[in-house]
């Protein structure tokens, strides 16, 4: 039976939810609308749990359908293919608040699919996909401890805005998405223009207040049409588990205190191999259980050490950062490079500068193409964690970490008008023991400054963690891999000395309180200052000049009406400039022209050629032009492409010139001065006017000829 529900917010937006209209064979579904944006969200679970796994197999997929905005996909097939980066990011954004709310021992495959059916620019589908997923799961028979909701917040003209529209988003200094339950926040994703900690906290709490209202709305729907939840089998400690705990618990606890990640991993591996050797004969096909039990013992011990003893596995204080090192300019041929190391996490970031033609063009759920001037890409090769794996295309994790670093650095980049380069930064993780995404931000700051990009301020990032055991809460600064794997929170904070530029938080528990958020932000700021001290000690400010191997860009703004003069018929004029100088030229309809060259001289020459084309000659102007034709009365000089003037034989030299060919030849470059522009626009030139006058000047035979410097009527190029 079809049911319809409407939620009206105090902040001026509306949610329209329909249950039972579509996808009747899914475990749960909903059709959710806001404005003209509508999504179908479905949830399906397998009938039986997957065997031999120790993780929850949840799949969240966000599907962009270009028909939703009245577009036909590009490419030969004319259909949607691989998910875009934006779709991948929204898929991750759905997954992160949902995953902690499934039962711990639930191993059935679950897939949530959010499909955009229609979209307008004022109502983005990001948060709707999470809200819809919560409704679909909540009303299904799939075990799920919801509801959860997601809310976006902007900051416009000093005020926070809930679910900002397109115009407000363009003006906003904050792009924040918060997800969670009525009781607590469990996911944060944000980019900001240096907002301080108190402002970010206020924004998150405003979002959480609205989340509470939406969660009540979802709960009302669940109460009315929700199905009875399937039961999850309670796992009871087996005989084998008890034996492993008795025989190896102390060895496992001892290995945890090994500071070096590789040594600790080897110790745990040896314990696991010893357990297999001891038990597999009596308990065949129990390798997965042995691994799970050892991992559980590790988890319990790490959490006990931190929450009770206040001791971290590597011996650090809860607020202590691992040893830091930084280096800039270590690669000679690249445009900029930075190496940042924190503990056993090491990231190399490389900057490449390109012309405006190198911008990334993105075709997605936007009516117009999006052009990205700054691209940040993150790579996590298997050797960084000592693994052997086939190299594949970037996965969700790589795309997500690259996006986070990009958001952190965009606010400090120079305006395109001041620095017209397209910028690509690639972060290569060389070694990882936690917080590699934040290390990539630090390394990229070093790399950008080394490349001579005039960033406004350095940016650094730090990852915060949390261990919550009953009433004991321990907040950790600069979490390593083990603390991330076994802890309850991964809270990444990036920013400058003056404020936050990016946030990302994931929870493995239901959520955290205001007090935890506040303390985490304060501790992150303290750590960020320490890292910025190191960055500034390594490279104080951006290099004064860009690399010798980077392209040189020159720009000129001309009358938009004269762009066609620069291009010429069939591109003839612009191609001539390119052929003569070896540059590349990009023109825009607004009259902005960019010239890219491998050296400064050719770029400057091209700019001067363009300037000459679009500037009307004036009496007194000086040009260096080429001889195009020689007549018995003088030579025609091309002072700019498409513009010729006459250098009369009398104006070649102070001394008498009998034949033009005695002084000039076709193709010669000659510097001349404009002496006259007649009523017909014809240009008379003089070389003589720029030469030093001799002490004794011969009497000129042309003196008494009133037409000596005039254009012969039959030689006007415009009559040809």
C-alpha positions, 0 to 999 in steps of 0.5 A, a space after each residue: 500500500 502506497 503511503 505519503 509523508 511530508 516533513 516541513 522544516 523550520 528552516 524553510 525546506 520540505 521533504 516528501 517521502 513515498 513508501 510502497 510505490 516503487 521497487 516492491 521486491 526490495 527489502 526496503 525502499 522509499 521515493 524521496 523528494 525535495 524541490 524538483 530533486 527526487 531519488 529512489 533509494 532501495 535496500 536489499 540483504 542476502 538471505 544468508 550470511 557470507 561465510 569466512 569473513 570478519 567484516 560487514 559486507 555493506 555496499 552503498 551506491 549512488 547512481 547519477 543518471 544524466 536524464 535527471 538533468 535533461 542531458 545525454 551522456 557523452 562518449 560512443 555508447 551514450 550511456 552512463 559508465 564508471 561512477 564519477 568521482 562525485 558519485 563515489 564521494 556521495 556513495 562513501 558519504 552514505 556508507 559512513 553513517 550507516 555502517 556503525 549501526 548494523 549489529 556487530 555479528 551481522 555478515 549478510 550482504 547488504 546493498 543500498 542504492 540511491 538513484 537520482 531520477 530528477 534534480 534541480 540545482 537548489 536541492 542537492 541529492 547528497 543528504 537526501 541519499 543518506 536520509 532515503 537510505 535510513 528510511 529504506 533500511 528502517 522500514 525493511 526487515 534488515 537489522 539496522 539501529 537507525 534512524 540517521 539523517 544528514 544535513 548540509 550547512 553553509 555560512 553566508 554573510 555571517 549567518 549559518 544556513 541549513 540546506 543552502 540553495 545554489 546562490 547561497 552555496 556560491 557565496 558560502 564560506 563553509 560546505 559542511 555535511 553532518 550525519 548522525 542519530 538524534 542522540 549523537 553525530 557520527 559523520 562529518 565532511 567539511 570544507 571551509 574558508 578558515 573558520 575557527 573552532 567555535 564556528 565549526 562547532 556551532 555549525 555542527 551542533 546546528 546540523 545535529 539539531 536539525 538531524 534530530 527533527 528529521 530522525 523523529 520524522 523517519 521514526 514516525 514512518 518506521 513506526 507506521 510501516 516498518 517490517 519486523 527485523 530479522 534476528 541476528 545470531 548471538 555468537 558465543 565464545 567457542 572452545 577454541 576461542 577459550 584455548 587461544 585466549 588462555 595460551 596466547 593472550 599474554 604473548 599478544 599483549 606483549 607484541 602490541 607494545 612493540 613500537 615499530 609497525 613492521 616488527 609488531 606485525 611480524 610478532 602477531 603473524 608468528 603468534 597466529 602461525 603458532 596457533 594454527 600449528 597447535 590447533 588446526 589438527 584438532 579444529 580443521 578449517 578454523 583458520 579464519 576463527 583463529 585470526 578473528 580471535 587473535 584480532 579480538 584479543 589485540 583490540 581488547 588489550 589496546 583499548 584497555 591500555 588506552 582507556 584504563 592505563 592511559 598508555 598508547 601502544 607506542 608509549 606516547 602521551 595521549 596528546 603527543 605527535 609522532 616524530 616529524 620531518 619535512 623536505 622541499 625541492 628534492 626532485 630536480 625536474 618536477 615543478 615542485 616537490 615536498 616530502 613529509 614524514 610523521 612516524 612511519 607515515 611518509 608521503 611525497 607530493 609533487 606539483 605540476 603547473 599547466 596552462 588554463 587549457 589543462 583544466 579538468 572538465 567534469 560532466 555530471 549532474 550539472 547543467 553546465 560543465 564544471 572546470 577544475 583548476 586545481 586537482 589533487 590526486 592521492 595514491 596508496 600503492 601496496 608497498 606502502 604497507 608491505 603488501 603485494 597486490 595488483 595495481 588497479 584504478 583508484 578506489 573509493 578510499 583514494 578518491 576520498 582522501 584526494 578530495 579531502 586534501 583538495 578541500 583543505 588546500 583550495 582556500 589558500 590557493 591564489 586567484 586565477 587572475 593573479 596566478 593563471 596556472 592549472 595546478 595538479 598535485 599528486 600525493 604518493 604514499 611511500 609508507 603508511 602507519 595511519 593518517 596518510 591523508 593528513 600527511 598528504 596535505 602537509 606534503 602538498 603544502 611543501 610542494 606547492 610552496 616549492 613550485 612557486 605557487 603563491 599560496 596565502 598560508 601554509 596548511 597542515 592536517 592531523 588525525 584525532 582518535 577516540 577510545 570509549 569504554 563505558 564511562 572512560 573516554 580517551 581522545 588521541 592526537 595523531 592516531 597510528 594505524 593500530 589505533 585507527 583500526 581498533 579505535 572508535 573515531 577517525 577525526 581529521 582536521 586540516 587548516 592554517 594558523 587562522 582557521 579550519 579548511 577541511 574536516 572529516 570524521 568517521 565513527 565506529 560507535 553510534 556517535 559522540 557528544 558536544 564535549 568530545 567534539 570540542 576537546 578534539 577540535 582544541 587538541 587538533 589545533 594545538 597539534 596543527 600549530 606544531 606541524 606548521 612550525 616545522 613546515 615554515 622552518 623547512 620552507 618559509 614562503 613560496 619560491 620567488 619564481 617557478 621552476 625552469 621546467 614549468 611553462 611561462 604564462 602571460 596574459 592580456 585582456 583585450 576588447 572582446 570584439 577584437 578577439 576575432 582579429 587575433 584569431 583571424 579568418 580560419 585561425 590564420 592570424 593566431 596560427 601565424 603567431 604560434 608558428 613564429 613564437 612556438 607558444 600556445 594561445 588560449 582565447 576567451 570570449 570575454 577578451 582574456 588571452 593566455 599565452 603559454 611558452 617554454 621561455 619568457 622571451 617567446 611568450 613576451 613576443 607573442 603578447 606584443 604581437 597580439 597587442 599590436 594586432 588589437 591596438 590601432 597605430 598612433 603617430 609616434 608609435 615605434 614598431 619592429 616589422 618585416 619587409 613584405 614587398 619592395 617597390 621602386 618608391 619604397 618598401 611595405 612593412 608589416 608592423 603587425 599581422 594584417 597591418 602594413 605601412 609604407 616606408 618611402 625610399 626617402 625615409 629609409 636613411 638620412 643619406 640618399 638611397 638610390 635603390 631600396 634593394 641596396 638597404 632592404 630585402 624581403 623578410 628583413 626586420 626593420 624598426 620604424 616609426 609611424 609618421 602619418 596616418 592619412 584620412 583613409 587609414 594608410 600608414 606612413 613609416 620612417 626608419 630615418 626618424 629613428 637614426 642618428 642624424 649625421 652632422 652634414 646632411 646631403 641635399 635631398 632630391 625629394 625635397 621639392 616633391 610634395 607627394 614624396 611620402 604618400 602612398 601611391 594610389 595603386 599600391 594601397 594593400 587594401 585595394 588588392 
